[in-house]
Amino acid sequence: MTPRTANTVRELLLDASRALEASGVDSARLNSELLLGHVLNSPRLHLLLNAQLIPTNAQILEFQRLIELRALRHPLQHLTGTAAFLGCDVAVNRQVLVPRPETETLALRALNLMEGRGAVTLMDLGTGSGCLSIALALALPQAMVHALDISAAALAMAQKNAESNGVDHRIHFHHGNCFQALRAVAAATSDPSRGQANTSPGLGGFDLIVSNPPYIPSAEIEHLQPEVRDHDPRNALDGGHDGLDFYRILAAEGAVWLKPTGFLVAEFGDDQGASIQQLFQPNRGWSISRLEKDLSGRDRVIIVGTATRANL
Ligand SMILES: C[S@@+](CC[C@H](N)C(=O)[O-])C[C@H]1O[C@@H](n2cnc3c(N)ncnc32)[C@H](O)[C@@H]1O
């Protein structure tokens, strides 16, 4: 057996941070602490306060295995199996996008708009892990959410996450291509002879649509960080030649699903704001729009209301 050079928490973290830094991993020390905390089932603070602790052989080997994978640029959240989003934990795997901090801005803006409205009906278009649906359902206890995705595997993960966060009774999951996923269900709901297995409001029935759609221009995907390029699902990233394919659908078909007092809140990529605002025109049922910045000060979220609203 090869003699171990690192035994204590302090030594393990030092070695691991060096290895991750050499592989170009951002925040190498933090990644090391989170992975060791995961293996030891201990909060980071506990590790830092017990730097002389010596983990078991099995724990050290498991930690070293995870550090090797992280150095190969597997996402941290795939190695721990979970991601934090607005105070809740969601399980993630290769079938769903790892929720991003920027998307918390989207969720917070959506919450601001819905607060005090009571029993609202929300649509989450492209739900992935379910992070937005779950965070909104948790913060708006009377809300009903309809979560849509083209990926059946993503919906299965989102359903599991809704259950683990205790909100599955208020989130309906629908499989299909954009609004098509809802059209069939809405038609069935309006026809009592077809049963009520999975109901949905129809056109004009939603207070809010949230969406973090695929918005990366196709040619840019190969230049992304390996964690994203090689591990996030392609259909969660690829927004077509200019990244706006999904936005064209949202702008063309979204307003008819909203109430006259409804909103769409959606995330977009760097420098896409102006082009996206152009898509949401009054002749498609939209009123004026507003762009919001993320925590790094970049325009990241569009809020747009339906035409009968004078302003946002
Ligand atoms: C960028 S991910 C967002 C996931 C999650 N909402 C989040 O913020 O982390 C986009 C999601 O849209 C889904 N998607 C892509 N094309 C779609 C389509 N045509 N119809 C419905 N969902 C689609 C993908 O499967 C993916 O889960």
The ligand as a Tripos MOL2 file, in Angstrom:
@<TRIPOS>MOLECULE
LIG
   27    29     1     0     0
SMALL
NO_CHARGES

@<TRIPOS>ATOM
      1 C1        -31.4970   25.9690  -18.7200 C.3       1 LIG1
      2 S1        -32.4100   24.5390  -18.2290 S.3       1 LIG1
      3 C2        -33.2770   25.2140  -16.8310 C.3       1 LIG1
      4 C3        -33.6170   24.2090  -15.7750 C.3       1 LIG1
      5 C4        -34.1620   24.8260  -14.4770 C.3       1 LIG1
      6 N1        -35.3820   25.5650  -14.7120 N.3       1 LIG1
      7 C5        -33.1210   25.7160  -13.8390 C.2       1 LIG1
      8 O1        -33.3080   26.9470  -13.8560 O.co2     1 LIG1
      9 O2        -32.1230   25.2220  -13.3280 O.co2     1 LIG1
     10 C6        -33.6230   24.4710  -19.4940 C.3       1 LIG1
     11 C7        -34.6180   23.3330  -19.4110 C.3       1 LIG1
     12 O3        -35.5060   23.4370  -20.5360 O.3       1 LIG1
     13 C8        -35.7800   22.1510  -21.0380 C.3       1 LIG1
     14 N2        -36.1640   22.2790  -22.4600 N.ar      1 LIG1
     15 C9        -35.3490   22.4300  -23.5240 C.ar      1 LIG1
     16 N3        -36.0690   22.5030  -24.6580 N.ar      1 LIG1
     17 C10       -37.3680   22.3950  -24.3050 C.ar      1 LIG1
     18 C11       -38.6020   22.3930  -25.0130 C.ar      1 LIG1
     19 N4        -38.6220   22.5180  -26.3490 N.pl3     1 LIG1
     20 N5        -39.7460   22.2540  -24.3230 N.ar      1 LIG1
     21 C12       -39.7380   22.1250  -22.9710 C.ar      1 LIG1
     22 N6        -38.5960   22.1170  -22.2320 N.ar      1 LIG1
     23 C13       -37.4370   22.2540  -22.8910 C.ar      1 LIG1
     24 C14       -34.5030   21.3640  -20.8280 C.3       1 LIG1
     25 O4        -34.7680   19.9730  -20.8120 O.3       1 LIG1
     26 C15       -34.0270   21.9410  -19.4910 C.3       1 LIG1
     27 O5        -34.4940   21.1510  -18.4130 O.3       1 LIG1
@<TRIPOS>BOND
     1     1     2 1
     2     2     3 1
     3     2    10 1
     4     3     4 1
     5     4     5 1
     6     5     6 1
     7     5     7 1
     8     7     8 2
     9     7     9 1
    10    10    11 1
    11    11    12 1
    12    11    26 1
    13    12    13 1
    14    13    14 1
    15    13    24 1
    16    14    15 ar
    17    14    23 ar
    18    15    16 ar
    19    16    17 ar
    20    17    18 ar
    21    17    23 ar
    22    18    19 1
    23    18    20 ar
    24    20    21 ar
    25    21    22 ar
    26    22    23 ar
    27    24    25 1
    28    24    26 1
    29    26    27 1
@<TRIPOS>SUBSTRUCTURE
     1 LIG1         1 GROUP 0 **** ****
